[in-house]
Amino acid sequence: MVRFALEKTSLIDYPGFVSAVLFARGCNLRCPYCHNPELVEGPEPEGMESWEAILRFLEKRRSILQGVCISGGEPLLVPGLQDLIKDIQAIGYRVKVDTNGTKPEVFETLRPDYIAMDIKTAPEKYSLVGGRKETGTIVRESARLLIRLGLPHEFRITVAPEIFDLSDAREWATHLKGAMQVVLTGVRVHHVLDPDYGRRVTPYPYSFLQEVKDQFQQKGVPCRIRGETLGNPPNL
């Protein structure tokens, strides 16, 4: 039985829309800075909702919500995800899917209204986030596929110390030519999957995120820092 954790209202997870967020349990990566550790490892957290309960909730909230974001964990591991997307769209909602890009065989069949794909590090360094030898190559091909499909999308990068640096930005700036947008965010070190990582690292300063942003813009790839407005730094 498919079950999701439900966040009833969000103003930030689906750009431009008031949305609900569905969090799938399970992931095939192990990012040390993941801030949803209860969805990655351990027993099922309390409050997971059945699909029938979620659809009933969405029916009742049609006058308030405009979209639904399916996140995780890694939602592309959920069996029959495209059918779930169709269920939500049939009610009248736009659907956004967050993914780490490691399941292109599923990725290619999805038709949500928006896709946000995470880039973790350089393709050859995916072992830093629990990937296999071939994972980075798969993610790179998924990125190219997403750009080619032409679906509304963004690529998201958590600029995490020890995992993502300027050389990685330069490499991905080449791979992501033609992308609609790259969105950068600073790492959070509280309530993360690997507490040792959270204690060990210091988040990059805003000035470093600006340097990363410059690497993409120099290659003609639209890029912004999440939360940045009118040149003012976000709350990192």
ChimeraX attribute file (.defattr): number of C-alpha atoms within 10 A of each C-alpha:
attribute: neighborCount
match mode: 1-to-1
recipient: residues
	/A:1	5
	/A:2	15
	/A:3	19
	/A:4	23
	/A:5	21
	/A:6	18
	/A:7	13
	/A:8	16
	/A:9	16
	/A:10	16
	/A:11	12
	/A:12	12
	/A:13	20
	/A:14	24
	/A:15	11
	/A:16	10
	/A:17	15
	/A:18	19
	/A:19	26
	/A:20	25
	/A:21	24
	/A:22	22
	/A:23	23
	/A:24	23
	/A:25	26
	/A:26	20
	/A:27	20
	/A:28	16
	/A:29	21
	/A:30	19
	/A:31	23
	/A:32	20
	/A:33	24
	/A:34	23
	/A:35	18
	/A:36	15
	/A:37	21
	/A:38	18
	/A:39	22
	/A:40	22
	/A:41	15
	/A:42	9
	/A:43	9
	/A:44	14
	/A:45	12
	/A:46	8
	/A:47	10
	/A:48	17
	/A:49	15
	/A:50	14
	/A:51	15
	/A:52	10
	/A:53	12
	/A:54	18
	/A:55	15
	/A:56	10
	/A:57	14
	/A:58	21
	/A:59	15
	/A:60	10
	/A:61	15
	/A:62	13
	/A:63	8
	/A:64	12
	/A:65	21
	/A:66	18
	/A:67	27
	/A:68	28
	/A:69	25
	/A:70	28
	/A:71	21
	/A:72	25
	/A:73	27
	/A:74	24
	/A:75	21
	/A:76	27
	/A:77	18
	/A:78	17
	/A:79	12
	/A:80	11
	/A:81	19
	/A:82	16
	/A:83	11
	/A:84	16
	/A:85	22
	/A:86	16
	/A:87	14
	/A:88	19
	/A:89	16
	/A:90	10
	/A:91	12
	/A:92	15
	/A:93	20
	/A:94	20
	/A:95	23
	/A:96	25
	/A:97	26
	/A:98	25
	/A:99	24
	/A:100	24
	/A:101	26
	/A:102	26
	/A:103	17
	/A:104	18
	/A:105	11
	/A:106	16
	/A:107	18
	/A:108	12
	/A:109	10
	/A:110	17
	/A:111	16
	/A:112	19
	/A:113	17
	/A:114	18
	/A:115	23
	/A:116	24
	/A:117	22
	/A:118	20
	/A:119	24
	/A:120	24
	/A:121	25
	/A:122	21
	/A:123	20
	/A:124	15
	/A:125	18
	/A:126	23
	/A:127	18
	/A:128	18
	/A:129	17
	/A:130	14
	/A:131	18
	/A:132	15
	/A:133	13
	/A:134	13
	/A:135	20
	/A:136	22
	/A:137	16
	/A:138	16
	/A:139	23
	/A:140	18
	/A:141	16
	/A:142	21
	/A:143	24
	/A:144	16
	/A:145	15
	/A:146	23
	/A:147	18
	/A:148	11
	/A:149	12
	/A:150	11
	/A:151	14
	/A:152	16
	/A:153	21
	/A:154	21
	/A:155	22
	/A:156	23
	/A:157	21
	/A:158	20
	/A:159	25
	/A:160	22
	/A:161	16
	/A:162	10
	/A:163	19
	/A:164	19
	/A:165	18
	/A:166	16
	/A:167	13
	/A:168	19
	/A:169	21
	/A:170	18
	/A:171	15
	/A:172	21
	/A:173	25
	/A:174	14
	/A:175	15
	/A:176	22
	/A:177	16
	/A:178	15
	/A:179	22
	/A:180	16
	/A:181	19
	/A:182	25
	/A:183	18
	/A:184	22
	/A:185	20
	/A:186	21
	/A:187	20
	/A:188	18
	/A:189	22
	/A:190	14
	/A:191	14
	/A:192	19
	/A:193	21
	/A:194	17
	/A:195	13
	/A:196	12
	/A:197	17
	/A:198	19
	/A:199	11
	/A:200	10
	/A:201	14
	/A:202	13
	/A:203	16
	/A:204	15
	/A:205	10
	/A:206	16
	/A:207	10
	/A:208	15
	/A:209	20
	/A:210	15
	/A:211	14
	/A:212	24
	/A:213	23
	/A:214	20
	/A:215	21
	/A:216	23
	/A:217	15
	/A:218	11
	/A:219	14
	/A:220	15
	/A:221	22
	/A:222	20
	/A:223	23
	/A:224	21
	/A:225	22
	/A:226	18
	/A:227	14
	/A:228	14
	/A:229	10
	/A:230	5
	/A:231	7
	/A:232	8
	/A:233	15
	/A:234	13
	/A:235	10
	/A:236	15
